[in-house]
């Protein structure tokens, strides 16, 4: 059994990461904003990782 097909949740996670990094490096650059953006990216990645793993494990 292979990995599940990408869903809208995967696209939303990728878009939110891209938006966080866009804001942090182009719209409001600064060390605090960049730190907050990377923290948000990590949180989004962890949530996506758990959701993707659950979909894969339970074949949904």
Backbone as JSON Lines, residues from 0, in Angstrom:
{"i":0,"aa":"X","n":[0.84,-1.17,0.0],"ca":[0.0,0.0,0.0],"c":[0.89,1.24,0.0]}
{"i":1,"aa":"X","n":[0.6,2.13,-0.9],"ca":[1.38,3.35,-1.03],"c":[0.79,4.48,-0.22]}
{"i":2,"aa":"X","n":[1.42,5.63,-0.3],"ca":[0.92,6.79,0.43],"c":[-0.42,7.27,-0.15]}
{"i":3,"aa":"X","n":[-1.23,7.94,0.67],"ca":[-2.51,8.44,0.16],"c":[-2.32,9.56,-0.85]}
{"i":4,"aa":"X","n":[-3.31,9.73,-1.66],"ca":[-3.29,10.8,-2.67],"c":[-3.38,12.16,-1.98]}
{"i":5,"aa":"X","n":[-2.76,13.17,-2.56],"ca":[-2.85,14.51,-1.97],"c":[-4.3,15.01,-1.94]}
{"i":6,"aa":"X","n":[-4.62,15.74,-0.89],"ca":[-5.97,16.29,-0.73],"c":[-5.89,17.8,-0.58]}
{"i":7,"aa":"X","n":[-7.04,18.42,-0.35],"ca":[-7.07,19.86,-0.13],"c":[-6.34,20.25,1.14]}
{"i":8,"aa":"X","n":[-6.29,19.35,2.12],"ca":[-5.56,19.61,3.35],"c":[-4.06,19.77,3.06]}
{"i":9,"aa":"X","n":[-3.53,18.94,2.18],"ca":[-2.12,19.04,1.81],"c":[-1.84,20.37,1.11]}
{"i":10,"aa":"X","n":[-2.72,20.75,0.22],"ca":[-2.56,22.02,-0.49],"c":[-2.67,23.21,0.47]}
{"i":11,"aa":"X","n":[-3.59,23.12,1.42],"ca":[-3.75,24.2,2.39],"c":[-2.51,24.33,3.28]}
{"i":12,"aa":"X","n":[-1.93,23.22,3.67],"ca":[-0.72,23.26,4.49],"c":[0.43,23.9,3.71]}
{"i":13,"aa":"X","n":[0.6,23.5,2.47],"ca":[1.67,24.07,1.66],"c":[1.45,25.57,1.42]}
{"i":14,"aa":"X","n":[0.21,25.95,1.17],"ca":[-0.09,27.37,0.94],"c":[0.13,28.2,2.19]}
{"i":15,"aa":"X","n":[-0.23,27.67,3.35],"ca":[-0.04,28.44,4.58],"c":[1.44,28.6,4.91]}
{"i":16,"aa":"X","n":[2.24,27.57,4.64],"ca":[3.68,27.68,4.84],"c":[4.27,28.73,3.9]}
{"i":17,"aa":"X","n":[3.87,28.68,2.64],"ca":[4.38,29.66,1.68],"c":[3.97,31.08,2.07]}
{"i":18,"aa":"X","n":[2.75,31.25,2.55],"ca":[2.28,32.57,2.97],"c":[3.05,33.08,4.18]}
{"i":19,"aa":"X","n":[3.29,32.21,5.15],"ca":[4.07,32.62,6.33],"c":[5.46,33.09,5.93]}
{"i":20,"aa":"X","n":[6.13,32.35,5.06],"ca":[7.47,32.72,4.65],"c":[7.48,33.96,3.77]}
{"i":21,"aa":"X","n":[6.46,34.14,2.96],"ca":[6.34,35.35,2.14],"c":[6.21,36.58,3.03]}
{"i":22,"aa":"X","n":[5.37,36.5,4.02],"ca":[5.19,37.62,4.94],"c":[6.47,37.91,5.69]}
{"i":23,"aa":"X","n":[7.13,36.84,6.17],"ca":[8.31,37.02,7.01],"c":[9.52,37.56,6.26]}
{"i":24,"aa":"X","n":[9.64,37.25,4.99],"ca":[10.85,37.65,4.28],"c":[10.65,38.78,3.27]}
{"i":25,"aa":"X","n":[9.39,39.07,2.88],"ca":[9.18,40.12,1.89],"c":[8.28,41.25,2.37]}
{"i":26,"aa":"X","n":[7.24,40.94,3.13],"ca":[6.3,41.99,3.53],"c":[6.67,42.65,4.85]}
{"i":27,"aa":"X","n":[7.18,41.87,5.8],"ca":[7.52,42.44,7.1],"c":[8.81,41.79,7.62]}
{"i":28,"aa":"X","n":[9.92,42.01,6.91],"ca":[11.15,41.35,7.34],"c":[11.65,41.88,8.69]}
{"i":29,"aa":"X","n":[12.11,40.96,9.47],"ca":[12.65,41.31,10.79],"c":[12.87,40.01,11.55]}
{"i":30,"aa":"X","n":[13.81,40.01,12.45],"ca":[14.14,38.76,13.13],"c":[12.99,38.17,13.94]}
{"i":31,"aa":"X","n":[12.2,39.01,14.58],"ca":[11.09,38.49,15.38],"c":[10.0,37.89,14.49]}
{"i":32,"aa":"X","n":[9.71,38.57,13.41],"ca":[8.69,38.07,12.48],"c":[9.17,36.77,11.83]}
{"i":33,"aa":"X","n":[10.42,36.71,11.47],"ca":[10.95,35.49,10.86],"c":[10.94,34.33,11.84]}
{"i":34,"aa":"X","n":[11.3,34.61,13.1],"ca":[11.25,33.55,14.11],"c":[9.82,33.04,14.28]}
{"i":35,"aa":"X","n":[8.87,33.97,14.36],"ca":[7.46,33.58,14.51],"c":[6.97,32.8,13.3]}
{"i":36,"aa":"X","n":[7.43,33.21,12.12],"ca":[7.01,32.5,10.9],"c":[7.55,31.08,10.89]}
{"i":37,"aa":"X","n":[8.81,30.9,11.27],"ca":[9.37,29.55,11.3],"c":[8.71,28.69,12.38]}
{"i":38,"aa":"X","n":[8.31,29.31,13.48],"ca":[7.57,28.57,14.5],"c":[6.21,28.14,13.96]}
{"i":39,"aa":"X","n":[5.55,29.02,13.25],"ca":[4.27,28.66,12.63],"c":[4.45,27.58,11.57]}
{"i":40,"aa":"X","n":[5.51,27.67,10.78],"ca":[5.79,26.64,9.77],"c":[5.99,25.29,10.44]}
{"i":41,"aa":"X","n":[6.72,25.27,11.54],"ca":[6.93,24.02,12.26],"c":[5.61,23.45,12.77]}
{"i":42,"aa":"X","n":[4.75,24.31,13.31],"ca":[3.44,23.84,13.82],"c":[2.57,23.29,12.69]}
{"i":43,"aa":"X","n":[2.57,23.98,11.57],"ca":[1.79,23.51,10.42],"c":[2.35,22.18,9.93]}
{"i":44,"aa":"X","n":[3.68,22.08,9.85],"ca":[4.29,20.83,9.4],"c":[3.95,19.68,10.33]}
{"i":45,"aa":"X","n":[4.0,19.91,11.64],"ca":[3.68,18.83,12.59],"c":[2.23,18.4,12.46]}
{"i":46,"aa":"X","n":[1.32,19.35,12.33],"ca":[-0.1,19.0,12.16],"c":[-0.31,18.23,10.86]}
{"i":47,"aa":"X","n":[0.34,18.68,9.78],"ca":[0.22,17.97,8.51],"c":[0.81,16.57,8.62]}
{"i":48,"aa":"X","n":[1.95,16.44,9.26],"ca":[2.62,15.15,9.4],"c":[1.73,14.14,10.13]}
{"i":49,"aa":"X","n":[1.1,14.57,11.21],"ca":[0.22,13.68,11.97],"c":[-1.01,13.32,11.13]}
{"i":50,"aa":"X","n":[-1.6,14.3,10.47],"ca":[-2.79,14.03,9.66],"c":[-2.46,13.1,8.49]}
{"i":51,"aa":"X","n":[-1.34,13.34,7.83],"ca":[-0.94,12.5,6.7],"c":[-0.64,11.08,7.18]}
{"i":52,"aa":"X","n":[0.06,10.97,8.3],"ca":[0.35,9.65,8.86],"c":[-0.9,8.89,9.23]}
{"i":53,"aa":"X","n":[-1.88,9.57,9.81],"ca":[-3.13,8.92,10.17],"c":[-3.89,8.47,8.92]}
{"i":54,"aa":"X","n":[-3.9,9.31,7.89],"ca":[-4.56,8.89,6.63],"c":[-3.88,7.68,6.04]}
{"i":55,"aa":"X","n":[-2.55,7.65,6.09],"ca":[-1.8,6.55,5.53],"c":[-2.0,5.28,6.36]}
{"i":56,"aa":"X","n":[-1.94,5.42,7.68],"ca":[-2.06,4.28,8.57],"c":[-3.44,3.64,8.5]}
{"i":57,"aa":"X","n":[-4.47,4.48,8.44],"ca":[-5.85,3.97,8.45],"c":[-6.47,3.91,7.07]}
{"i":58,"aa":"X","n":[-5.68,4.16,6.04],"ca":[-6.09,4.03,4.63],"c":[-7.39,4.78,4.35]}
{"i":59,"aa":"X","n":[-7.41,6.04,4.71],"ca":[-8.6,6.86,4.43],"c":[-8.43,7.66,3.18]}
